Amino acid sequence: MSNEVRMAQNVIMQVMDQLNKQEVAGLVKEGRIAKGYTQQELADLTKLSLRSVQRIENAEVVPRLYTLRVLAQHLNFSLERPAREIEPTIVGQNTLSKKTPRLSKARKLILTFGSGILLLLLTGAFLSQSARFPETDFERFLLWSFVVGAYSVVLFRIWK
């Protein structure tokens, strides 16, 4: 699988994570109506079952990656933009608002403690592998300053 295909799949997976069932349903229904298709015509055109189209439009399911691609192709909305700019549109109509995914406080705390423990363990492993490092207090303080600085950068990225 090529890099471009993987990147496109990652972008589309991010889109699917951001969109909820109602938004996908509205997007598909508005696109179908804008094109003048019945549900059966859209099903025939996309080689999906009528029931699948109905379930998507009734917000019973979020379509799979392949199905979302096929619908996007036939209904003229795009999911191939960078994740922060994702805003599927139907020929001149903007139907979804921009949303940026945010981590919950619980996930941020887990990442904070997990990265701290990982950094301590990696530093300990580094120190235990060398009998001669650190030779001086200066080197020891320099090492721990680097560790604290790296952890600060990680915390800033998590909590911003």
N, C-alpha and C positions, 0 to 999 in steps of 0.2 A: 504494500500500500504506500503510495507516494506521500511526501510531506504535505503537499497542498491538500490532498484528500483528508489527511488527518487533521490539518488545521481547520478545514471547512467543517468537518464533523465536530471538532471541539467547539467551534463557534455556534453551530446549530444546537449542540447539547446545552451550551450556556443559555441559548435562547429558550430552549424548552424548559430549563430550570427557572427562568425568569417569568415565563408566561404561565398564567394559570388557565384552567379549563375554560372559564368564561371568556377570556380574551381571545384564545384560539378559536372558540366557537363563533364569536362575533366577527373575527377576521375572515374565517372561511365563509360564513353566511353572507356577509357584506360583499365579499369578492364574488361569490356565486351570483348574487342578485345583480351586482354591477355588470357582470358578463351576460346576464339574462338567461342563465341556466336553471333548469329545474334540478332537484336533488338527483333524480334518476339520470339526467343528462351528464351531470358532474361525475356521478358514479361510473357511467359508461366511458366517459372521456378519460378518467384517471385509472380505470380498471380496478376500482374499489367496489365493494358491495354497497348497495343502497343503504343497508343497515349501518355500515361503517360511517357513511356520510351523515346519516341521521344522528348517530351517537356523538360524532364530533360536533355537529351543529347544536345539539342539545346539551353540550358540555358534560356528557357522561364520561368521556375519555379525553386524554391528550394524545394526539396521534403519534405513532412511532416516527423515528427519524426519516425513514424512506417515505412514508405517507406524507409527512410534513413537506418534504422536498417536492413530491409530485404535486401536491396541492398548491404550493408556492409557485411552481412553474406554470400551472394552468390558470391560476387566478391572479397572476402578476403582482405578487408581493415578494419581497426579498428578505432573506435571512442571512445573507452572506457578508454583512458588514461587521466591523470590529465590535466586540461585545459591549463596549461602553456606548456605542452609537446605535445599538440595535433599536430599530423603530420600524417594524414592518409596515409597509404602506401599500395601498391598493390604488394604482394609477391616479395619483394626485390627491388621494384621501389619506389622512393620518388617523388611524383608528386606535393606536395604543400610545400610552404615555411612556416616557423614559423611566426605567427603574434600574437602580444599581443595587446589586445584592449586598446585604450587610450581614455581618456575623452577629449572632446573638451574644449576649453577655456571657452566657455559660460557655459557648465555644471560644470566646476570647480568653476566658479564664483558663480553660483547658490548654489552649495554645500557649498562654503565658507560662503556666507551670511546666508544661511538657517541654517547651523550648529551653527553659531555665535548667531543668534536670538534665536534658540532653547536652547542653553546653557544659555543665559541670562534669558529666561523665566523660565527654570528649576531652576536656582539659585534663582530667585525672588520668585518662589513658595516655595522653601525650606526655605528661610528666613521668608516668611510671615506666615508659619505654626507654627513657634516657637517664643513665646514672649520673651524667655530668651537667644536666640542665635542670634548673637554673643554678649557676655557680655562685651568683652574688644576689644580695637582696634587691639590687637594682633590676636585674633580669626577672626576678620573681614579681616585683611590683609592675614591671613593664608587661609581663604576661597577663597578670590579673587585670591591669588597665585595659588591655586589648579585649579580654573576655567581657568585662563590664561594658565596654563600648559596643561590642558586637551585640550583646544582649539588649542594650538600649535601642539600637537600630531595629532589632527584631520587635521589641515592644512598641516602638513608634509605628512600625508598619501594621501591627496587629490592631492597635487602639486608635489609629487616626480616623 
